Each structure stands twice: as C-alpha cells, then as structure tokens.
Amino acid sequence: MSKNYDFLSYFISFFVIGSIWISTVRRTDILKKTDYRHLWLNLLNLFFVTTVPFTTALLGDYGEFEFAELLFHLNIPILEIIALVQWHYLMKNTGLIRNEILESLDMHYYRKIYVSAYSSRFLKSRFSF
C-alpha cells in the first residue's frame, strides 16, 4: 500500500510543479529584461516549489493528521501569493515588459482576470481535500 501512496504523491507533486512551471514560463515570456528584485521573487518561488514534493509526501504518509494536510494546503496558496506579488511587481515596473506586449495589453482588464483566476485557484486548493 505504501508504494501506491508514494506513486500518488509523486504524481500529484509532478502536476502541481508542472502547473507552476507553465505559469512561470508564461509570466517570463512577456519580459524583455529582468532585475534583481524580480530574480529574488523567482528564487522565493523556487524555494516553495521545492517544498511541494515534501509536503505532498507528508500528506500521503500522514494524511490522517491535520498538520500534514495543513502544510500541503498552505504551500499551494503561498505559491499563488508569490505569483500575484510577481505579477504586481511587473505591473509596477512595466520597463521589464516587452513593448509589443504593453501596447496590446489592457492592464486593468488583465489584472482583474489574473486576480480572479488565482482567487478561484486558491478556493479550489483550499477545499480540494
């Protein structure tokens, strides 16, 4: 039975990390350059991404304990908050964004979409177990 939990933990971790990676690639695709603050935000993001396998395995091994579930469910919203902070930073520092993206981007509309998408992901992750 433990092997099944190990595989399930790996499977969940892989797809959680994969979705975060896709989101990060999409965010960095609009950049023409970066700066140290943006790099440090990415490093902070990477730190919490690397904790996903640990918290997922913890949930698989000790799912009956509330603490294991709490750690896993805190990890995902923390990653989403970091993504929102990164997006907010880019919106405040538009010099980092490629000109053709800025010209075609309705910033107000895009912010609303981004915030609502991450809010719904937060609610989904909060009530998934």
C-alpha positions as CSV (number, residue, x, y, z in Angstrom):
1,M,0.0,0.0,0.0
2,S,2.9,2.4,0.7
3,K,4.1,2.1,-2.9
4,N,0.8,3.3,-4.1
5,Y,0.9,6.3,-1.8
6,D,4.5,7.0,-3.0
7,F,3.4,7.0,-6.6
8,L,0.3,9.1,-5.9
9,S,2.5,11.6,-4.0
10,Y,4.9,11.7,-6.9
11,F,2.1,12.1,-9.4
12,I,0.5,15.0,-7.5
13,S,3.8,16.7,-7.0
14,F,4.7,16.4,-10.6
15,F,1.5,18.0,-11.8
16,V,1.4,20.7,-9.2
17,I,5.0,21.7,-10.0
18,G,4.3,21.4,-13.7
19,S,1.4,23.8,-13.5
20,I,3.6,26.2,-11.5
21,W,6.3,25.9,-14.2
22,I,3.8,26.6,-17.0
23,S,2.6,29.7,-15.1
24,T,6.2,30.9,-14.6
25,V,7.1,30.4,-18.2
26,R,4.0,32.4,-19.3
27,R,4.9,35.2,-16.9
28,T,8.5,35.3,-18.1
29,D,7.6,35.1,-21.8
30,I,6.4,38.8,-21.6
31,L,9.7,40.1,-20.3
32,K,12.3,42.0,-22.3
33,K,14.6,42.0,-19.3
34,T,14.7,41.4,-15.6
35,D,16.2,42.9,-12.5
36,Y,17.4,41.7,-9.1
37,R,14.1,42.1,-7.3
38,H,12.4,40.1,-9.9
39,L,15.1,37.4,-9.8
40,W,14.7,37.3,-6.0
41,L,11.0,36.8,-6.3
42,N,11.7,34.0,-8.7
43,L,14.1,32.5,-6.2
44,L,11.5,32.7,-3.4
45,N,9.0,31.0,-5.8
46,L,11.6,28.2,-6.4
47,F,12.1,27.7,-2.7
48,F,8.4,27.0,-2.2
49,V,8.2,24.9,-5.4
50,T,10.9,22.6,-4.0
51,T,8.9,22.1,-0.8
52,V,5.9,20.7,-2.9
53,P,7.3,17.1,-3.0
54,F,8.0,17.1,0.7
55,T,4.5,18.4,1.7
56,T,2.8,16.1,-0.8
57,A,4.7,13.0,0.6
58,L,3.9,14.2,4.1
59,L,0.2,14.3,3.1
60,G,0.5,10.8,1.6
61,D,2.2,9.3,4.6
62,Y,0.4,11.1,7.4
63,G,-2.8,12.2,5.7
64,E,-4.8,11.3,8.8
65,F,-3.1,14.1,10.7
66,E,-4.4,17.6,10.3
67,F,-0.9,19.1,10.4
68,A,0.2,17.2,7.2
69,E,-2.9,18.4,5.4
70,L,-2.4,21.9,6.7
71,L,1.2,22.1,5.4
72,F,0.2,20.9,1.9
73,H,-2.7,23.3,1.7
74,L,-0.6,26.2,2.9
75,N,2.1,25.5,0.4
76,I,-0.1,26.0,-2.6
77,P,-1.7,29.4,-1.6
78,I,1.8,30.6,-0.7
79,L,3.0,29.8,-4.2
80,E,-0.1,31.6,-5.6
81,I,0.5,34.6,-3.4
82,I,4.1,34.8,-4.7
83,A,2.9,34.6,-8.3
84,L,0.5,37.5,-7.5
85,V,3.4,39.5,-6.0
86,Q,5.5,38.8,-9.0
87,W,2.6,40.0,-11.3
88,H,2.1,43.1,-9.3
89,Y,5.8,43.8,-9.4
90,L,5.8,43.5,-13.2
91,M,2.7,45.8,-13.5
92,K,4.5,48.4,-11.4
93,N,7.8,48.0,-13.4
94,T,6.5,47.9,-16.9
95,G,10.0,48.7,-18.2
96,L,10.7,45.0,-17.7
97,I,7.8,44.0,-20.1
98,R,8.3,43.8,-23.9
99,N,6.9,46.8,-25.7
100,E,4.7,44.9,-28.1
101,I,3.1,43.2,-25.1
102,L,2.5,46.6,-23.3
103,E,0.9,48.1,-26.4
104,S,-1.6,45.2,-26.9
105,L,-2.3,44.8,-23.2
106,D,-5.3,46.3,-21.4
107,M,-3.6,46.3,-18.0
108,H,-6.8,46.9,-16.0
109,Y,-8.6,44.0,-17.7
110,Y,-5.6,41.7,-17.4
111,R,-5.2,42.4,-13.7
112,K,-8.8,41.6,-13.0
113,I,-8.5,38.3,-14.9
114,Y,-5.3,37.4,-13.2
115,V,-6.6,38.1,-9.7
116,S,-9.9,36.3,-10.3
117,A,-8.1,33.3,-11.7
118,Y,-5.7,33.0,-8.8
119,S,-8.5,33.6,-6.3
120,S,-10.5,30.7,-7.7
121,R,-7.4,28.5,-7.7
122,F,-6.9,29.4,-4.0
123,L,-10.5,28.4,-3.2
124,K,-10.2,25.3,-5.2
125,S,-7.0,24.2,-3.4
126,R,-8.4,25.2,0.0
127,F,-11.4,22.9,-0.4
128,S,-9.9,20.1,-2.5
129,F,-9.5,17.6,0.4
